[in-house]
Amino acid sequence: MNTSRMRSTAAAALGSAALLAALLSATGRAPAPPPPSGSAARTPACGEHTGSAACSVYGPAARLGGGTVRTYGEYQGGIPKTLGISLTAPAVSGLPVSAATDGKHCYDADGDGHLDGMHECVGGHSLELALPATPAAAAGVPFQWVLFNWNPHGHNPDGRYDVAHFDVHFYLVPRKVRAAIRTGGCALLIACDQLAAAGKPVPAAYLPAGYPASSPQTAEGAMGAHLDSRPPTTGTLSGQTFIYGAYAGDLIFMEPMLTRDFLQRHRTAPAHRTCEAVPQPASWRIPGWYPTRYCTAYRADEGDYTVSLTDFVHSGGAHGLATVSR
């Protein structure tokens, strides 16, 4: 980049910052950010007549740190290829780090009349994100919304997840299901009268390979139980792992969990991208398109980080998984 172009870019950034400040002062809320730059901006937005071309669609942005986070989807020929979240670089560098949580989901476990934000609140700093609209004539996905959590001090169980990390929950059930899972004094601050439901085993036919059918000790208020394929002896998370959420014997979310350091390393890593397989059940209870890989990446042209579900295949529900569509 030459010097004049750098000056032009800097001036444009300062102008954008001034405009944002003015809009915030006038309206009290941040305006929607512009479309991403670079190669994603050159991918056509999904419309009514995309044909076999690849296209992308973005959900509404939410403020995070010094930037934004939002969902996005990629389709080709009406088939879902990717569903994920995009975090701008300033969002990742400007995250809150002092308070363990935002205090949205707490329970006075020791009954002293005061809430200990570190030990009596769960969920870290959370945002509920709407999915992008499904393009016309495109196949839908079974996911309904995304819960994004930033945990600056990690969370329980100690020795497993007590490191700064992100949880990205792709929910398979409506928000009201999560809202009905109350905080309380059992396990990871779940209401004691809901612990049995959280610990109800997932039927073998719908249980992903390598996962426990039940994990009541990881049942969390405002979330559900967390099924992790990593043995307890694995130790503290150092990269990424894939969690399934369960409640009342059903899988209710799919969750990439990754440390902040792991995410940020992708900015300088040669490939800028790490993908791993999503363990599959023998069949899915609900028919639809399901991911077989999950990826963490940095997109240099866009200046953002992404956490995504990819390589979707179609399942006919109880009839099992089909092959990948070409």
CORFEN-V643892 format. One record per residue. N is the residue number from 1. RES is the residue in one letter. SS is DSSP state (H for helix, E for strand, C for the rest). D_LAST is the distance of its C-alpha to the last C-alpha in whole Angstrom. Layout:
N/RES/SS/D_LAST, N/RES/SS/D_LAST
//
This chain:
1/M/C/39, 2/N/C/42, 3/T/H/45, 4/S/H/45, 5/R/H/42, 6/M/H/42, 7/R/H/45, 8/S/H/43, 9/T/H/41, 10/A/H/43, 11/A/H/45, 12/A/H/42, 13/A/H/41, 14/L/H/45, 15/G/H/45, 16/S/H/42, 17/A/H/44, 18/A/H/47, 19/L/H/45, 20/L/H/43, 21/A/H/47, 22/A/H/48, 23/L/H/46, 24/L/H/46, 25/S/H/50, 26/A/H/50, 27/T/H/47, 28/G/C/47, 29/R/C/43, 30/A/C/41, 31/P/C/39, 32/A/C/35, 33/P/C/34, 34/P/C/32, 35/P/C/29, 36/P/C/28, 37/S/C/28, 38/G/C/27, 39/S/H/23, 40/A/H/22, 41/A/H/24, 42/R/H/23, 43/T/C/20, 44/P/C/20, 45/A/E/21, 46/C/C/19, 47/G/C/21, 48/E/C/21, 49/H/C/20, 50/T/C/17, 51/G/C/15, 52/S/C/11, 53/A/C/13, 54/A/E/13, 55/C/E/16, 56/S/E/18, 57/V/E/21, 58/Y/E/24, 59/G/C/26, 60/P/C/30, 61/A/C/31, 62/A/E/34, 63/R/E/37, 64/L/E/36, 65/G/C/39, 66/G/C/39, 67/G/E/36, 68/T/E/33, 69/V/E/30, 70/R/E/28, 71/T/E/24, 72/Y/E/21, 73/G/E/18, 74/E/E/15, 75/Y/E/12, 76/Q/E/10, 77/G/C/10, 78/G/C/12, 79/I/E/9, 80/P/E/11, 81/K/E/11, 82/T/E/14, 83/L/E/18, 84/G/E/21, 85/I/E/24, 86/S/E/26, 87/L/E/29, 88/T/E/31, 89/A/H/33, 90/P/H/37, 91/A/H/35, 92/V/H/35, 93/S/H/38, 94/G/C/40, 95/L/C/40, 96/P/C/42, 97/V/C/44, 98/S/C/47, 99/A/C/47, 100/A/C/44, 101/T/C/43, 102/D/C/44, 103/G/C/46, 104/K/C/44, 105/H/E/44, 106/C/E/47, 107/Y/C/49, 108/D/C/53, 109/A/C/52, 110/D/C/56, 111/G/C/58, 112/D/C/60, 113/G/C/59, 114/H/C/57, 115/L/C/53, 116/D/C/52, 117/G/C/49, 118/M/C/48, 119/H/C/48, 120/E/C/49, 121/C/E/46, 122/V/E/42, 123/G/C/39, 124/G/C/39, 125/H/E/39, 126/S/E/36, 127/L/E/34, 128/E/E/33, 129/L/E/30, 130/A/C/28, 131/L/C/24, 132/P/C/23, 133/A/C/23, 134/T/C/20, 135/P/C/19, 136/A/C/20, 137/A/C/17, 138/A/C/15, 139/A/C/14, 140/G/C/17, 141/V/E/17, 142/P/C/20, 143/F/C/22, 144/Q/C/25, 145/W/E/27, 146/V/E/27, 147/L/E/30, 148/F/E/31, 149/N/E/34, 150/W/E/36, 151/N/E/38, 152/P/C/41, 153/H/C/42, 154/G/C/40, 155/H/C/41, 156/N/C/41, 157/P/C/41, 158/D/C/43, 159/G/C/42, 160/R/C/39, 161/Y/C/38, 162/D/C/41, 163/V/C/39, 164/A/C/38, 165/H/E/35, 166/F/E/32, 167/D/E/31, 168/V/E/28, 169/H/E/27, 170/F/E/24, 171/Y/E/26, 172/L/C/25, 173/V/C/28, 174/P/C/30, 175/R/H/33, 176/K/H/36, 177/V/H/35, 178/R/H/35, 179/A/H/38, 180/A/C/40, 181/I/C/40, 182/R/C/43, 183/T/E/45, 184/G/E/47, 185/G/E/49, 186/C/E/47, 187/A/C/44, 188/L/E/43, 189/L/C/45, 190/I/E/43, 191/A/C/46, 192/C/H/47, 193/D/H/47, 194/Q/H/43, 195/L/H/43, 196/A/H/43, 197/A/H/40, 198/A/H/38, 199/G/C/39, 200/K/C/37, 201/P/C/35, 202/V/C/31, 203/P/C/31, 204/A/H/30, 205/A/H/27, 206/Y/H/25, 207/L/C/27, 208/P/C/24, 209/A/C/25, 210/G/C/28, 211/Y/C/29, 212/P/C/33, 213/A/C/33, 214/S/C/35, 215/S/C/37, 216/P/H/40, 217/Q/H/41, 218/T/H/38, 219/A/C/39, 220/E/E/39, 221/G/C/41, 222/A/C/38, 223/M/C/35, 224/G/E/35, 225/A/E/35, 226/H/E/33, 227/L/E/31, 228/D/E/31, 229/S/C/30, 230/R/C/32, 231/P/C/35, 232/P/H/38, 233/T/H/40, 234/T/H/37, 235/G/C/39, 236/T/C/38, 237/L/C/35, 238/S/C/34, 239/G/C/31, 240/Q/E/28, 241/T/E/27, 242/F/E/25, 243/I/E/28, 244/Y/E/27, 245/G/E/30, 246/A/E/31, 247/Y/E/34, 248/A/C/36, 249/G/C/33, 250/D/E/30, 251/L/E/27, 252/I/E/28, 253/F/E/26, 254/M/E/24, 255/E/E/26, 256/P/E/25, 257/M/E/29, 258/L/E/30, 259/T/E/33, 260/R/H/34, 261/D/H/35, 262/F/H/31, 263/L/H/30, 264/Q/H/32, 265/R/H/32, 266/H/C/29, 267/R/C/31, 268/T/C/32, 269/A/C/30, 270/P/C/28, 271/A/C/25, 272/H/C/25, 273/R/E/22, 274/T/E/22, 275/C/E/20, 276/E/E/20, 277/A/E/18, 278/V/C/19, 279/P/C/21, 280/Q/C/20, 281/P/C/22, 282/A/C/22, 283/S/C/21, 284/W/C/21, 285/R/C/24, 286/I/C/22, 287/P/C/19, 288/G/E/16, 289/W/E/14, 290/Y/E/15, 291/P/E/14, 292/T/E/14, 293/R/E/16, 294/Y/E/19, 295/C/E/20, 296/T/E/23, 297/A/E/23, 298/Y/E/26, 299/R/E/25, 300/A/C/28, 301/D/C/27, 302/E/C/27, 303/G/C/30, 304/D/E/28, 305/Y/E/27, 306/T/E/24, 307/V/E/23, 308/S/E/20, 309/L/E/17, 310/T/E/14, 311/D/E/10, 312/F/E/11, 313/V/E/10, 314/H/E/12, 315/S/E/15, 316/G/C/17, 317/G/H/20, 318/A/H/23, 319/H/H/20, 320/G/C/18, 321/L/E/15, 322/A/E/12, 323/T/E/9, 324/V/E/6, 325/S/C/4, 326/R/C/0
//
